[in-house]
């Protein structure tokens, strides 16, 4: 078995990703986006979170590069843009067992 080495920049990246995944409301938003793009109203309805909290958490997730936003008319649609997020969540919850 080969050893895996994580550089300081790797550790910083992991720290930032885990920080983003450490808040329950952000995880609810990420879960809502697992099956595809949604607008803010759809995210609010699916998560039960307040609009101000959803907007704040989406901004943090967007700044972290975890979600991307696509404006369409008056609406803004969000989707997961970091493909590792689903894998991290699945691995933590042991959802990859066959």
Rosetta blueprint (number, residue, H / E / L):
1 X L
2 X L
3 X L
4 X L
5 X L
6 X L
7 X L
8 X H
9 X H
10 X H
11 X H
12 X H
13 X H
14 X H
15 X H
16 X H
17 X H
18 X H
19 X H
20 X H
21 X L
22 X L
23 X L
24 X H
25 X H
26 X H
27 X H
28 X H
29 X H
30 X H
31 X H
32 X H
33 X H
34 X L
35 X L
36 X L
37 X L
38 X E
39 X E
40 X H
41 X H
42 X H
43 X H
44 X H
45 X H
46 X H
47 X H
48 X L
49 X L
50 X L
51 X H
52 X H
53 X H
54 X H
55 X H
56 X H
57 X H
58 X H
59 X H
60 X H
61 X H
62 X H
63 X H
64 X L
65 X L
66 X L
67 X E
68 X E
69 X E
70 X E
71 X E
72 X E
73 X L
74 X L
75 X E
76 X E
77 X E
78 X E
79 X E
80 X E
81 X L
82 X L
83 X L
84 X H
85 X H
86 X H
87 X H
88 X H
89 X H
90 X H
91 X H
92 X H
93 X L
94 X L
95 X L
96 X L
97 X L
98 X L
